[in-house]
């Protein structure tokens, strides 16, 4: 929702958003019962270090990345330390140097 909001604020609109999703082969993940279960399990397991009250969004984002088996690219790496033994979590710069640059050298 937040990304679509920015597309609309910049007058790119939903069509531009959908076009970019298709180009990136990306998809919107809906929160369902299984994802909610994963989110709450992670919140229980890591709640002392990352209280759900302040990190609810992070738990949703991280749990989706975990369920998809994907990289999590964020400038807030410290908010996702709880995922470090499950999936790669890295800053955009690190991702480019580690995963993208090698394809262009």
Backbone torsions as a table, in degrees:
resi	resn	phi	psi	omega
1	UNK	NA	-41.1	-177.3
2	UNK	-63.5	-40.5	-179.8
3	UNK	-67.4	-43.5	177.3
4	UNK	-60.6	-38.5	177.1
5	UNK	-57.5	-43.6	179.4
6	UNK	-67.0	-38.1	176.0
7	UNK	-59.8	-41.8	179.6
8	UNK	-70.1	-41.2	178.8
9	UNK	-62.2	-32.7	-179.6
10	UNK	-90.4	10.6	179.4
11	UNK	59.2	28.1	174.1
12	UNK	-87.2	-36.7	174.2
13	UNK	80.6	175.6	-177.4
14	UNK	-66.5	-35.9	178.9
15	UNK	-61.3	-42.4	177.2
16	UNK	-64.8	-39.7	177.7
17	UNK	-61.6	-49.8	179.8
18	UNK	-61.2	-39.9	179.1
19	UNK	-62.1	-44.9	179.1
20	UNK	-66.2	-38.8	176.3
21	UNK	-59.3	-45.2	179.5
22	UNK	-63.2	-42.9	-179.4
23	UNK	-62.3	-36.0	-179.4
24	UNK	-87.0	-1.8	-175.0
25	UNK	54.9	41.1	-178.4
26	UNK	-103.2	164.5	179.2
27	UNK	-145.3	160.4	175.6
28	UNK	-91.9	129.4	178.8
29	UNK	-100.4	127.7	179.6
30	UNK	-91.3	143.4	177.6
31	UNK	-78.3	119.3	177.5
32	UNK	-124.0	-173.5	-176.7
33	UNK	-62.1	-42.2	-179.2
34	UNK	-64.6	-43.2	178.3
35	UNK	-66.2	-40.4	177.3
36	UNK	-59.8	-38.2	177.6
37	UNK	-62.9	-45.1	179.0
38	UNK	-63.4	-43.9	179.4
39	UNK	-59.4	-48.2	-177.0
40	UNK	-70.1	-34.4	175.7
41	UNK	-63.1	-44.0	177.4
42	UNK	-64.4	-39.3	179.5
43	UNK	-64.8	-37.7	177.7
44	UNK	-68.4	-44.3	-176.5
45	UNK	-67.4	-38.1	-173.2
46	UNK	-115.2	11.1	-173.7
47	UNK	-62.7	-26.4	179.3
48	UNK	-68.5	-40.3	179.4
49	UNK	-82.1	-33.6	-175.5
50	UNK	-132.2	81.6	-176.0
51	UNK	-56.6	132.4	-179.0
52	UNK	-55.4	-35.6	-179.6
53	UNK	-53.1	-35.1	-178.0
54	UNK	-104.9	-15.6	-172.2
55	UNK	-124.4	22.8	-178.3
56	UNK	-55.3	-47.3	-179.6
57	UNK	-62.1	-41.1	179.5
58	UNK	-62.2	-39.4	178.6
59	UNK	-64.8	-38.5	177.9
60	UNK	-65.9	-49.9	-179.1
61	UNK	-59.4	-48.9	-178.4
62	UNK	-65.0	-39.7	180.0
63	UNK	-67.7	-35.5	175.4
64	UNK	-65.0	-48.1	179.5
65	UNK	-59.1	-41.9	178.6
66	UNK	-63.0	-46.0	-178.0
67	UNK	-66.4	-28.8	178.9
68	UNK	-87.1	-11.3	-177.2
69	UNK	64.2	35.9	-175.0
70	UNK	-108.3	170.7	171.5
71	UNK	-72.4	151.1	170.6
72	UNK	-115.3	113.9	-177.6
73	UNK	-106.0	118.6	-175.5
74	UNK	-157.1	150.8	171.4
75	UNK	-80.5	-9.9	179.9
76	UNK	-103.0	50.8	-177.6
77	UNK	-53.2	-39.3	-176.8
78	UNK	-62.2	-26.0	178.8
79	UNK	-73.7	-13.0	-175.0
80	UNK	-119.8	21.8	177.8
81	UNK	-58.0	-28.5	179.9
82	UNK	-64.1	-15.4	179.2
83	UNK	-96.6	-6.2	-167.9
84	UNK	-57.8	-27.8	178.9
85	UNK	-93.2	3.7	-176.9
86	UNK	-110.5	-45.8	-178.6
87	UNK	-144.6	161.0	176.3
88	UNK	-68.8	127.0	175.4
89	UNK	-121.6	122.0	-177.2
90	UNK	-151.7	158.4	176.0
91	UNK	-72.7	156.2	-179.9
92	UNK	-53.4	-43.4	-179.4
93	UNK	-61.0	-44.8	179.0
94	UNK	-62.5	-40.8	178.3
95	UNK	-60.0	-45.5	-179.3
96	UNK	-62.6	-47.5	-178.9
97	UNK	-67.8	-34.9	-176.7
98	UNK	-83.5	-43.9	-169.2
99	UNK	-110.3	-28.7	-173.8
100	UNK	-99.0	-47.9	-173.8
101	UNK	-55.6	-39.2	-177.0
102	UNK	-61.9	-22.9	178.2
103	UNK	-79.4	-10.9	-176.3
104	UNK	-115.1	2.9	-179.0
105	UNK	-94.0	NA	NA
